[in-house]
C-alpha cells in the first residue's frame, strides 16, 4: 500500500539536485554580472580618472582633481607673485638708495614701484586667465552643440579615445555608453578636452591673488629701507630680501616637488644680482650728479 509520498516528495534526490543546480546557475550568473560591472567601472575609472559618481577617482594615493589643481596653481602663482614683488621693489629702492639717502625719495619710488607692479601683475593675470576661460568655454559650447547634433559620432569619438587609453573595443564602447548616459558633456570635456567644466578658473580671483601676493612681497624691502636709519637700512634690507627669497624658493620647489637647494640658491642669486646691479647704477648716477 502506497503512502502517497512516492514521486511526490519535494525533498526527493532528483528535486534537491535540480534546485541545487538552478541556484548554482543563478549565483554564477549574478557573480559574472557583478564581475563584469566591476571590471567596466574599474576600466572607466582608470581610463578617465573619474569615478562612477562623477568625482575624482580615489586610488588610495595622492591625486590632483580639478579643484585641487586650480588651488595649487593659484598658490604657485601667489608664491611667484610675492617673489616678483620682493625682487623688483628691492632692486628699485636699492637703486634709489645708491643715489640718495632721502627717505621721501625712497618712499616715493618704492610706493610707486609697488603700485605699478601689483596693478601690472593683476591686469596681466586677469587678461591671461580670461583668455584661457574664454577658450575653454568656447570649446565646451562647441562640444555641447556637437553632442546635440551628432550624438552617434560623438559616442564613437569617445569610444575611440578610450581605446587609445588602453581599453579593448568592447569595453571602451560599454564605458563610453555609461559615461554618455550619465554626463555626456562632462565625459567629453574631461576625456577629449582635458577640461573640468565644474572648475573653470575665475579671472577675478586670479587677479586679486596676484595683486595681493605682489603687494606683500614688495612691502618687505620698502618698509625695511624706509623705516630704518641710513647706517642700517642697506644691510638689513639685503638680509631681509635674501631670507624672503630663500623662503619663496623653498615653497616653489616644494609645490613643484623639485629639489629645494638649487631652487633656493637660484632665487637668492637672482635677487642678489638685481640689487647689486641697481645699487651700482644708482651710485654711479648719484656720483655724476645726474
C-alpha positions as CSV (number, residue, x, y, z in Angstrom):
1,X,0.0,0.0,0.0
2,X,1.4,3.3,-1.1
3,X,1.8,6.1,1.5
4,X,1.3,8.8,-1.2
5,X,4.8,10.1,-1.0
6,X,6.5,8.2,-3.8
7,X,7.4,10.6,-6.7
8,X,5.6,13.5,-5.0
9,X,8.0,14.5,-2.2
10,X,9.8,17.8,-2.9
11,X,12.7,16.6,-0.9
12,X,13.5,13.7,-3.3
13,X,17.0,13.4,-4.5
14,X,16.0,14.5,-8.0
15,X,14.2,17.6,-6.8
16,X,17.1,18.5,-4.5
17,X,19.6,18.1,-7.2
18,X,17.6,20.3,-9.6
19,X,17.1,23.1,-7.1
20,X,20.8,23.0,-6.3
21,X,21.8,23.2,-9.9
22,X,19.3,26.0,-10.5
23,X,20.6,28.0,-7.5
24,X,24.2,27.4,-8.6
25,X,23.4,28.7,-12.1
26,X,21.8,31.9,-10.7
27,X,24.7,32.5,-8.4
28,X,27.1,32.0,-11.2
29,X,25.2,34.4,-13.4
30,X,25.0,37.1,-10.7
31,X,28.7,36.7,-9.9
32,X,29.5,37.0,-13.6
33,X,27.3,40.1,-14.0
34,X,28.8,41.7,-10.9
35,X,32.3,41.0,-12.1
36,X,31.6,42.4,-15.5
37,X,30.1,45.6,-14.0
38,X,33.1,46.0,-11.6
39,X,35.5,45.5,-14.4
40,X,33.7,48.0,-16.5
41,X,33.6,50.5,-13.7
42,X,37.3,50.0,-12.9
43,X,38.2,50.4,-16.5
44,X,36.2,53.6,-16.8
45,X,37.8,55.0,-13.6
46,X,41.3,54.1,-14.9
47,X,40.8,55.4,-18.4
48,X,39.1,58.7,-17.4
49,X,40.4,59.4,-13.9
50,X,36.8,59.8,-12.7
51,X,34.7,57.5,-10.6
52,X,31.2,56.3,-11.4
53,X,29.6,59.1,-9.3
54,X,31.4,61.7,-11.4
55,X,34.0,62.6,-8.7
56,X,37.8,62.2,-9.0
57,X,38.9,58.6,-8.6
58,X,40.4,57.6,-5.3
59,X,43.2,55.1,-5.8
60,X,44.4,55.3,-2.2
61,X,47.2,57.6,-3.3
62,X,47.7,61.4,-3.7
63,X,45.9,62.8,-6.7
64,X,45.0,66.2,-8.0
65,X,41.4,66.8,-9.0
66,X,40.4,69.9,-10.9
67,X,39.6,72.0,-7.9
68,X,42.9,71.0,-6.1
69,X,44.9,71.6,-9.3
70,X,43.4,75.0,-9.5
71,X,44.2,75.8,-5.9
72,X,47.8,74.6,-6.4
73,X,48.1,76.8,-9.5
74,X,46.8,79.8,-7.5
75,X,49.2,79.1,-4.7
76,X,52.1,78.7,-7.1
77,X,51.2,82.0,-8.8
78,X,51.0,83.6,-5.4
79,X,54.5,82.5,-4.5
80,X,55.8,83.7,-7.8
81,X,54.0,87.0,-7.4
82,X,55.4,87.5,-4.0
83,X,58.9,86.7,-5.3
84,X,58.5,89.2,-8.1
85,X,57.3,91.8,-5.6
86,X,60.4,91.3,-3.4
87,X,62.9,91.3,-6.3
88,X,61.5,94.2,-8.3
89,X,60.9,96.5,-5.4
90,X,64.2,95.6,-3.7
91,X,66.0,96.4,-6.9
92,X,64.2,99.7,-7.3
93,X,64.8,101.0,-3.7
94,X,68.4,99.8,-3.7
95,X,69.0,101.8,-6.9
96,X,67.5,104.9,-5.4
97,X,69.4,104.3,-2.2
98,X,72.6,104.2,-4.2
99,X,71.9,107.7,-5.5
100,X,70.4,109.4,-2.4
101,X,69.7,108.9,1.3
102,X,66.4,110.9,1.1
103,X,63.7,109.0,2.9
104,X,61.0,110.7,0.9
105,X,62.6,109.8,-2.3
106,X,62.9,106.2,-1.2
107,X,59.3,106.1,-0.1
108,X,58.0,107.7,-3.3
109,X,60.0,105.4,-5.6
110,X,59.2,102.3,-3.6
111,X,55.5,103.0,-3.3
112,X,55.2,103.9,-7.0
113,X,57.0,100.6,-7.8
114,X,54.7,98.7,-5.5
115,X,51.5,100.0,-7.1
116,X,52.8,99.8,-10.6
117,X,54.0,96.2,-10.2
118,X,50.9,94.9,-8.3
119,X,48.5,96.5,-10.8
120,X,50.5,95.2,-13.7
121,X,50.5,91.7,-12.2
122,X,46.8,91.8,-11.6
123,X,46.0,93.1,-15.0
124,X,48.2,90.6,-16.7
125,X,46.8,87.7,-14.7
126,X,43.2,88.8,-15.4
127,X,43.8,89.0,-19.2
128,X,45.6,85.7,-19.3
129,X,43.1,83.8,-17.2
130,X,40.1,85.4,-19.0
131,X,41.6,84.3,-22.4
132,X,42.0,80.8,-21.1
133,X,38.5,80.7,-19.7
134,X,37.0,82.1,-22.9
135,X,38.8,79.4,-24.9
136,X,37.6,76.7,-22.5
137,X,34.0,77.9,-22.7
138,X,34.1,78.1,-26.5
139,X,35.4,74.5,-26.6
140,X,32.6,73.4,-24.3
141,X,30.0,75.2,-26.3
142,X,31.2,73.5,-29.5
143,X,31.2,70.2,-27.8
144,X,27.7,70.8,-26.5
145,X,26.5,71.6,-30.0
146,X,28.1,68.5,-31.5
147,X,26.5,66.3,-28.8
148,X,23.1,67.7,-29.7
149,X,23.5,67.4,-33.5
150,X,25.8,64.3,-33.9
151,X,25.4,62.1,-30.8
152,X,26.3,58.9,-32.5
153,X,29.5,60.4,-34.0
154,X,30.4,61.8,-30.6
155,X,29.8,58.5,-28.9
156,X,32.1,56.8,-31.5
157,X,34.7,59.5,-30.9
158,X,34.6,58.9,-27.1
159,X,34.9,55.2,-27.7
160,X,38.0,55.7,-29.8
161,X,39.6,58.0,-27.2
162,X,39.0,55.4,-24.5
163,X,40.5,52.7,-26.8
164,X,43.6,55.0,-27.2
165,X,43.9,54.9,-23.4
166,X,44.2,51.1,-23.4
167,X,40.7,49.7,-23.2
168,X,39.5,47.0,-25.5
169,X,37.0,47.9,-28.2
170,X,34.1,46.2,-26.4
171,X,34.9,47.6,-23.0
172,X,35.5,51.0,-24.4
173,X,32.1,51.0,-26.1
174,X,30.4,50.0,-22.9
175,X,32.3,52.6,-20.8
176,X,31.5,55.3,-23.4
177,X,27.8,54.5,-23.3
178,X,27.8,54.6,-19.5
179,X,29.6,57.9,-19.4
180,X,27.4,59.4,-22.0
181,X,24.3,58.3,-20.3
182,X,25.4,59.9,-17.0
183,X,27.1,63.2,-18.2
184,X,27.9,63.3,-21.9
185,X,29.4,66.9,-21.8
186,X,31.4,66.2,-18.7
187,X,32.8,63.0,-20.2
188,X,33.9,64.6,-23.4
189,X,35.2,67.6,-21.6
190,X,37.5,65.5,-19.4
191,X,38.5,62.8,-21.8
192,X,38.7,64.8,-25.1
193,X,39.5,68.3,-24.0
194,X,41.1,67.8,-20.6
195,X,38.8,70.3,-19.0
196,X,36.8,70.1,-15.8
197,X,33.6,72.1,-16.6
198,X,32.9,72.5,-12.9
199,X,36.3,74.0,-12.1
200,X,37.0,76.8,-14.6
201,X,39.4,79.4,-13.3
202,X,37.9,82.7,-12.2
203,X,40.0,85.6,-13.7
204,X,39.0,88.0,-10.8
205,X,40.2,85.5,-8.2
206,X,43.5,85.2,-10.1
207,X,43.9,88.9,-10.5
208,X,43.2,89.5,-6.8
209,X,45.6,86.8,-5.7
210,X,48.4,88.2,-7.9
211,X,47.8,91.8,-6.7
212,X,47.9,90.7,-3.0
213,X,50.9,88.5,-3.5
214,X,53.0,91.1,-5.2
215,X,52.0,93.7,-2.6
216,X,53.0,91.5,0.3
217,X,56.3,90.8,-1.3
218,X,57.0,94.4,-2.2
219,X,56.3,95.7,1.3
220,X,59.2,93.9,2.8
221,X,62.1,95.8,1.1
222,X,60.1,99.0,1.1
223,X,59.5,99.1,4.8
224,X,63.0,97.9,5.6
225,X,64.7,100.6,3.7
226,X,62.3,103.4,4.7
227,X,61.9,102.7,8.4
228,X,65.5,102.0,9.4
229,X,68.2,104.7,9.8
230,X,70.8,105.1,7.0
231,X,73.6,103.2,8.6
232,X,71.4,100.0,8.9
233,X,69.0,100.2,6.1
234,X,71.1,98.8,3.3
235,X,72.4,95.8,5.2
236,X,69.1,94.9,6.9
237,X,67.2,95.3,3.6
238,X,69.6,93.0,1.8
239,X,69.5,90.3,4.5
240,X,65.7,90.5,4.8
241,X,65.3,90.3,1.0
242,X,67.6,87.2,0.8
243,X,65.7,85.5,3.6
244,X,62.4,86.2,1.8
245,X,63.8,84.9,-1.5
246,X,65.0,81.7,0.2
247,X,61.5,81.1,1.6
248,X,60.0,81.7,-1.8
249,X,62.4,79.4,-3.5
250,X,61.8,76.7,-0.9
251,X,58.0,77.0,-1.3
252,X,58.1,77.0,-5.1
253,X,60.3,73.9,-5.0
254,X,58.0,72.1,-2.5
255,X,54.9,72.9,-4.6
256,X,56.7,71.5,-7.8
257,X,58.2,68.5,-6.0
258,X,61.6,69.8,-7.1
259,X,65.0,69.8,-5.3
260,X,64.9,72.5,-2.7
261,X,68.6,73.5,-2.6
262,X,69.1,74.5,-6.3
263,X,65.8,76.4,-6.3
264,X,66.7,78.4,-3.1
265,X,70.2,79.2,-4.4
266,X,69.0,80.3,-7.8
267,X,66.4,82.6,-6.2
268,X,68.8,84.2,-3.8
269,X,71.4,84.6,-6.5
270,X,69.0,86.3,-8.9
271,X,67.8,88.7,-6.2
272,X,71.3,89.5,-5.0
273,X,72.4,90.2,-8.6
274,X,69.4,92.5,-9.2
275,X,70.1,94.5,-6.0
276,X,73.8,94.7,-6.8
277,X,73.2,96.0,-10.4
278,X,70.6,98.6,-9.5
279,X,72.6,99.8,-6.5
280,X,75.7,100.2,-8.7
281,X,73.7,102.1,-11.3
282,X,72.2,104.3,-8.7
283,X,75.6,105.0,-7.1
284,X,77.1,105.9,-10.5
285,X,74.2,108.3,-11.3
286,X,74.5,109.8,-7.8
287,X,78.2,110.3,-8.2
288,X,77.9,112.0,-11.5
289,X,75.1,114.3,-10.3
290,X,72.6,113.3,-13.0
